Amino acid sequence: MHFFSFIQSVTQSVKSSFVKLPQWAQIWIGGILNIIVVVYVFIAIRTFIFLPYTIKGISMESTFHEGEVIYVDRLSPVISGFDYGQVIVFVPPTQHGKTATIEETGLMCLFEKTKNIFLFQGKKDPCRVKETYIKRIIALPGDTVEVKNGHVFVTKKGEKQPIQVREDFLLEKNRNKTCVPAQKCSGLFVLASEAGKSFGVVPEGKYFVLGDNRVNSSDSRANAWDTPFVAEENIIGIVRAVYLSPKPVADHGSFLANYWAAIKNIPESFKDIRFIGDNDILEKEL
């Protein structure tokens, strides 16, 4: 109710400047202003608070599956920061000095085009955006990480005793299989700047992340990344829920017919909603 009162107060204050215009002109101006305000509010919510993303790839199975739509919370990390076990969406480190990009399609592309117009961004190709990854936080700034014999050990900043990272939430095929690289469990996690050591210290302002599908995940073990760590400024937010599990929609012969079929299918899809809590991976038990 307050939201609509806000919109009404804004439009009424602007419309008062057009009292000398004909009634029909005032109605049209009011309607256009209402649309503009709603679009700006939607863009603000989509940009700063509520971020929907579609899962691509299998690196987080079985926690998330390809094609699922997730809700990413961008607001609470500003207040409370990040913690062990949280699943985050982020822009990955550069690869050979370059930031990877992807081409958005469908409704996401439409949103990017709308934002480009209303925020006067001036992008020539608004649907071309930075690629994003989804992984789980394993270690925080200042922690020491060691990956050996298929397991991960974290020594918290300021402490001396390493803690073995829990794996009870992983699929059987991924337990005892956290290796460097992903397929070679005889390898050790070695930073280029700390050659000869079997551990790495997470720099300040950065995080060590892994995918839940340890045997098939490009993460902080990836040789392709210019750094094994994710910078805090590149973290978009924390995953809070899977709110849309896609259902197969048959081809109805046209773009509009397919979208209408997908829209009608949404209520059925929302039945599979599930929430993602903070999972302290350094606890002994669930």
Secondary structure as GFF3:
##gff-version 3
##sequence-region A 1 286
A	DSSP	alpha_helix	2	15	.	.	.	ID=ss1
A	DSSP	three_ten_helix	16	18	.	.	.	ID=ss2
A	DSSP	alpha_helix	23	48	.	.	.	ID=ss3
A	DSSP	beta_strand	50	54	.	.	.	ID=ss4
A	DSSP	beta_strand	69	73	.	.	.	ID=ss5
A	DSSP	alpha_helix	76	80	.	.	.	ID=ss6
A	DSSP	beta_strand	87	90	.	.	.	ID=ss7
A	DSSP	beta_strand	101	103	.	.	.	ID=ss8
A	DSSP	alpha_helix	106	118	.	.	.	ID=ss9
A	DSSP	beta_strand	128	130	.	.	.	ID=ss10
A	DSSP	beta_strand	133	139	.	.	.	ID=ss11
A	DSSP	beta_strand	144	148	.	.	.	ID=ss12
A	DSSP	beta_strand	151	155	.	.	.	ID=ss13
A	DSSP	beta_strand	163	164	.	.	.	ID=ss14
A	DSSP	three_ten_helix	172	174	.	.	.	ID=ss15
A	DSSP	three_ten_helix	192	194	.	.	.	ID=ss16
A	DSSP	beta_strand	199	201	.	.	.	ID=ss17
A	DSSP	beta_strand	206	210	.	.	.	ID=ss18
A	DSSP	three_ten_helix	214	216	.	.	.	ID=ss19
A	DSSP	beta_strand	230	231	.	.	.	ID=ss20
A	DSSP	three_ten_helix	232	234	.	.	.	ID=ss21
A	DSSP	beta_strand	235	244	.	.	.	ID=ss22
A	DSSP	alpha_helix	255	269	.	.	.	ID=ss23
A	DSSP	three_ten_helix	270	272	.	.	.	ID=ss24
A	DSSP	beta_strand	274	275	.	.	.	ID=ss25
###
